[in-house]
Amino acid sequence: MILTPYNCGLSGDNTLSITTAIGDIGRWEGQEVRVRGWLYNKREKGRLQFLIVRDGTGYLQAVAFQPDVPGAVFEECQKATQESSLDVTGTVRKDARAPGGFEMSLKSVTIHQLAHGYPISPKEHGPDFLLDHRHLWLRSSKQHALLRIRSEVSQAIRDFFHERGFVLIDSPILTPAACEGTSTLFETDYFGDKAYLSQSGQLYLEPACMAFGKVYCFGPTFRAEKSKTRRHLTEFWMVEPEVAYAGLPEILDLAEDFVVALVGRALERCRDDLKTLERDVTRLERVRKPFPRMTYDDAAALLTRPEVVERAKAQDAPPFRPGDDLGGFDETVLTEPLDRPVMVTHYPAAIKAFYMQPDPARPDRALCVDVLAPEGYGEIIGGSQRIHDHDLLLARLEEHHLPVKAFQWYLDIRKYGSVPHGGFGMGIERFVAWIAGIHHLRETIPYPRTLNRLYP
């Protein structure tokens, strides 16, 4: 369908007006400008029409007053419906009560398309309805704020590593073998052979760090984990740095600096969006170095205290036993008294990935870390020093019943100038959920993919 815009009440050629984004509206105080966008909301009060227009950069209140505008313009304001696409032209004036601190004295309206029966009305809607209409739900103020925060965090990630001399390496999405176990792989046909959607770009970063020293990848990853919790998605975006000549201490420092930098960037540039989400930013302002650190054994001692065990029973949480991985309840207990993330190190090697370097002083423990966010958001970073010895890595592959042939290239880097190295991965959705104070990960990605959702 071809849409033909029509003008109402414009004197002369409307191209003579300055066209501006709402985010820049303050630059044009006292001048006549045109804004192009969509009608977010409106209200009427006698001879006054208040149009709330959005354009992706902000919200602008355009006020039409009779008899200052022709009757036809006033009628167009009355006709405009929620999410109709339109232009509004008028004079910018300062008003502290208006969204953004400025409003427009409306002179003319150009409606491009009248929207009829927009399904997401101001009333309450259930999560399934909203997710079925995710393509439209993105327009709501809170979803808009969330994805702007996500965008800023994504850019901050790239800036952080670029400024520190890391080289971006794009790891493949189709891989011939598992990275962290075969039970959570999405399998696909690859011209008659089996291939899998990547669980992580890490294995491909390790050869790259031997070429460039410091590298990172940032892209989509896939986990066929049959989990319905608020902390899981089947498709998500992960950033993964990898550093040559780095042991666990260097990885801990890098992860700490990384988190502090991203939180600071969000506080600096996303204040309005955080306010829209009603996020208590004082909690984020406390996220400074140093982070508390504890070993897995320290965590296990805390989680097996009688009062914690009784609390887990009362909340019907799976009981923690030393040697188990940490669950959501366990992570919450460990972070409750803290105002910043905690770094838990030296997990049992038996419950961690095959590539993690054992602690020389205690080989049953891995040189690894999980960074747990406060306020019940759980793990936001997982990392480790990697095995750099060829024979040890080969033995670990065999222990995990992984096909050695498929990992021969991965073993090769332990044959030609191998050095200690390490890195970590951070899922951006979990990080954004924490920053924004959002309960469920599905709202932190434009189009969530979960166990029961592949639409839209």
QUISULRA-V655467 format. One record per run of one state. SS is the DSSP state (H for helix, E for strand, C for the rest). FROM is the first residue (numbers start at 1). LEN is the number of residues. Records with the same first field share a line. If there is no record, write none. Layout:
# QUISULRA-V655467
SS=FROM-LEN + FROM-LEN
This chain:
# QUISULRA-V655467
C=1-5 + 9-5 + 17-1 + 20-2 + 30-2 + 46-2 + 55-4 + 66-5 + 80-5 + 95-4 + 114-13 + 133-1 + 138-3 + 164-3 + 169-5 + 176-6 + 185-2 + 191-2 + 198-4 + 213-1 + 223-12 + 245-3 + 270-1 + 277-4 + 286-6 + 304-2 + 315-13 + 336-6 + 346-2 + 352-4 + 357-1 + 360-2 + 367-1 + 374-4 + 387-3 + 400-5 + 413-8 + 437-4 + 444-6 + 451-2 + 454-3
E=6-3 + 18-2 + 29-1 + 32-14 + 48-7 + 59-7 + 85-10 + 102-12 + 167-2 + 174-2 + 187-4 + 193-5 + 214-9 + 235-10 + 292-4 + 342-4 + 348-1 + 356-1 + 358-2 + 362-5 + 368-6 + 378-9 + 421-7 + 450-1 + 453-1
H=14-3 + 22-7 + 71-9 + 99-3 + 127-6 + 134-4 + 141-23 + 182-3 + 202-11 + 248-22 + 271-6 + 281-5 + 296-8 + 306-9 + 328-8 + 349-3 + 390-10 + 405-8 + 428-9 + 441-3
